[in-house]
């Protein structure tokens, strides 16, 4: 079996699959992450079953050799627009053999909408940095907005902002079918249980059409 882990980060999932005898290729936008993943695979004795490469899932070239593509830990839905997320799904489809499967590991949007909006909170890190954080779920745009302010002991003021377009199951199914996937199934987690309103995660599996 051959599995593509996109994006792979530091290679945690790719290496675990290799440990179970599965050949993997990990793709990530960050060269630093690819360097860490390659080194980890080497010292864990998994270099023979793993390959890591720098790549952007928004611009992947077709390479239909994989039996499965995994998109882990909410790595999907960071694009600015739905059209770009649809392009990403089409690109991932181009990495699959006919009949291959894609797995999207996501948070449950119903649960997220209930729990995201909360008062601004702060905490102090061990190095003295003060972090102020606010989270909000915009019902009109279906985007999860996270705004962070970091005040360092040296007087730096950093303001990173994260915005994610949250898709509900029916939207994901529409997008997957438009990208030549079929047999879309949703699970609450890796135990194979039924997906529902209160489940923590949304695991979506779809099959690439011939």
C-alpha positions as CSV (number, residue, x, y, z in Angstrom):
1,X,0.0,0.0,0.0
2,X,1.1,3.6,-0.7
3,X,-0.2,6.5,1.3
4,X,0.3,10.3,0.7
5,X,0.3,12.4,3.8
6,X,-0.5,16.0,2.7
7,X,0.4,18.2,4.5
8,X,2.7,16.1,6.6
9,X,4.2,18.6,9.0
10,X,7.1,17.0,10.8
11,X,6.1,13.5,9.6
12,X,4.5,12.0,12.7
13,X,1.7,10.2,10.8
14,X,3.9,9.3,7.8
15,X,6.5,7.6,10.1
16,X,3.8,5.8,12.1
17,X,2.3,4.4,8.9
18,X,5.8,3.3,7.7
19,X,6.3,1.6,11.1
20,X,3.3,-0.5,10.2
21,X,4.8,-1.5,6.8
22,X,3.1,1.1,4.6
23,X,5.1,3.1,2.0
24,X,4.4,6.8,2.5
25,X,5.2,10.1,0.8
26,X,4.8,13.3,2.9
27,X,4.4,16.7,1.3
28,X,4.5,20.0,3.2
29,X,4.9,23.7,2.3
30,X,7.5,24.3,4.9
31,X,11.1,23.2,4.1
32,X,11.9,23.2,7.8
33,X,9.2,20.6,8.5
34,X,10.4,18.4,5.6
35,X,13.9,18.6,7.0
36,X,12.7,17.5,10.5
37,X,10.5,14.7,9.0
38,X,13.4,13.3,6.9
39,X,15.7,13.3,9.9
40,X,13.1,11.7,12.2
41,X,12.5,8.9,9.6
42,X,16.2,8.3,9.3
43,X,16.9,7.9,13.1
44,X,13.8,5.8,13.6
45,X,14.9,3.4,10.9
46,X,12.0,4.3,8.6
47,X,13.9,6.0,5.7
48,X,13.4,3.1,3.4
49,X,9.6,3.4,3.5
50,X,9.2,7.1,3.6
51,X,9.9,10.0,1.2
52,X,9.4,13.7,2.0
53,X,9.1,16.6,-0.4
54,X,8.4,20.3,-0.3
55,X,5.1,21.1,-2.0
56,X,2.0,23.3,-1.9
57,X,-1.3,21.4,-1.9
58,X,-2.8,24.3,-3.7
59,X,-0.5,23.6,-6.7
60,X,0.1,19.8,-6.7
61,X,0.9,18.1,-9.9
62,X,-1.0,14.9,-10.8
63,X,0.8,11.8,-9.6
64,X,-1.8,9.0,-9.3
65,X,0.2,6.4,-7.4
66,X,-1.3,6.4,-4.0
67,X,-4.0,4.1,-2.5
68,X,-4.9,6.7,0.0
69,X,-4.4,10.4,0.8
70,X,-4.7,11.6,4.4
71,X,-5.2,15.2,5.5
72,X,-4.8,15.1,9.2
73,X,-5.6,17.3,12.2
74,X,-7.7,20.0,10.6
75,X,-5.2,20.8,7.9
76,X,-8.0,21.4,5.4
77,X,-10.1,24.6,5.2
78,X,-7.4,27.3,5.7
79,X,-7.9,28.6,2.2
80,X,-9.3,32.1,1.7
81,X,-12.2,31.0,-0.6
82,X,-14.2,27.8,-1.2
83,X,-13.0,27.8,-4.8
84,X,-9.4,27.3,-3.6
85,X,-10.5,24.5,-1.2
86,X,-12.2,22.8,-4.2
87,X,-9.0,23.1,-6.2
88,X,-7.1,21.5,-3.3
89,X,-9.5,18.6,-3.3
90,X,-9.1,18.2,-7.1
91,X,-5.3,18.3,-6.6
92,X,-5.4,15.6,-4.0
93,X,-7.7,13.5,-6.2
94,X,-4.8,13.7,-8.8
95,X,-2.6,11.8,-6.4
96,X,-4.9,8.8,-6.1
97,X,-5.3,5.6,-8.0
98,X,-8.9,5.0,-9.3
99,X,-10.7,3.5,-6.3
100,X,-8.3,5.1,-3.8
101,X,-9.5,6.9,-0.7
102,X,-9.2,10.3,0.8
103,X,-9.5,10.9,4.5
104,X,-10.2,14.4,5.9
105,X,-9.7,14.7,9.7
106,X,-11.7,17.8,10.8
107,X,-13.4,19.2,13.9
108,X,-17.2,19.0,14.1
109,X,-18.5,22.3,12.8
110,X,-21.7,22.1,14.9
111,X,-19.7,21.7,18.1
112,X,-17.2,24.3,17.1
113,X,-20.0,26.9,16.4
114,X,-21.2,26.4,20.0
115,X,-17.9,26.5,21.8
116,X,-15.7,29.0,19.8
117,X,-17.3,32.3,20.8
118,X,-15.9,33.1,24.3
119,X,-14.7,36.1,26.2
120,X,-11.2,37.4,25.6
121,X,-8.7,35.5,27.7
122,X,-5.0,35.9,28.6
123,X,-2.2,33.9,30.0
124,X,1.5,34.4,30.8
125,X,4.1,32.0,29.3
126,X,7.1,30.8,31.2
127,X,9.4,33.1,29.3
128,X,7.3,36.2,30.4
129,X,5.4,36.7,27.2
130,X,1.8,37.7,27.8
131,X,-0.8,36.2,25.3
132,X,-4.2,37.7,24.7
133,X,-6.6,35.7,22.7
134,X,-10.1,36.0,21.3
135,X,-12.1,33.5,19.3
136,X,-15.3,33.9,17.4
137,X,-17.5,32.0,15.0
138,X,-19.1,34.2,12.3
139,X,-22.5,32.8,11.5
140,X,-22.8,34.9,8.3
141,X,-19.5,33.8,6.7
142,X,-19.1,30.4,8.6
143,X,-15.5,31.4,9.5
144,X,-13.7,30.7,12.7
145,X,-11.7,33.8,13.6
146,X,-8.8,33.6,16.1
147,X,-7.0,36.8,17.0
148,X,-3.9,36.6,19.2
149,X,-1.8,39.4,20.7
150,X,1.7,38.6,22.1
151,X,3.5,41.0,24.3
152,X,7.1,39.9,24.9
153,X,9.4,41.0,27.8
154,X,11.5,42.8,25.2
155,X,8.5,45.0,24.3
156,X,7.6,43.4,21.0
157,X,3.9,43.4,20.1
158,X,2.9,40.6,17.7
159,X,-0.7,40.2,16.4
160,X,-1.1,36.9,14.4
161,X,-4.6,36.2,13.1
162,X,-6.1,32.9,12.0
163,X,-9.2,32.6,9.8
164,X,-10.7,29.2,8.8
165,X,-13.7,28.6,6.6
166,X,-15.7,25.9,8.4
167,X,-17.5,23.5,6.1
168,X,-20.5,21.4,7.1
169,X,-20.9,17.8,6.0
170,X,-23.3,18.6,3.1
171,X,-20.8,21.2,1.7
172,X,-17.9,18.8,2.0
173,X,-19.9,16.2,0.1
174,X,-20.7,18.6,-2.6
175,X,-17.1,19.6,-3.0
176,X,-15.8,16.0,-3.0
177,X,-18.3,14.9,-5.6
178,X,-17.4,17.9,-7.8
179,X,-13.8,16.6,-7.6
180,X,-14.6,13.1,-8.8
181,X,-15.1,11.4,-5.4
182,X,-18.0,9.2,-4.5
183,X,-19.2,7.1,-1.5
184,X,-18.7,9.9,1.0
185,X,-18.9,8.6,4.6
186,X,-18.7,10.5,7.9
187,X,-17.5,9.2,11.3
188,X,-17.2,10.7,14.7
189,X,-13.6,9.5,15.1
190,X,-11.2,6.6,14.4
191,X,-13.4,4.1,16.3
192,X,-15.8,4.1,13.3
193,X,-18.7,5.4,15.3
194,X,-21.6,7.5,13.8
195,X,-21.0,11.2,13.3
196,X,-23.5,13.4,15.2
197,X,-24.1,17.0,16.5
198,X,-22.1,16.6,19.7
199,X,-19.1,14.5,18.5
200,X,-15.8,16.2,18.8
201,X,-14.4,15.4,15.3
202,X,-15.7,14.9,11.8
203,X,-13.8,12.2,9.9
204,X,-14.8,12.1,6.2
205,X,-13.8,9.3,3.9
206,X,-14.5,9.3,0.1
207,X,-13.5,7.1,-2.8
208,X,-11.9,8.3,-6.0
209,X,-14.1,7.5,-9.0
210,X,-12.4,5.5,-11.8
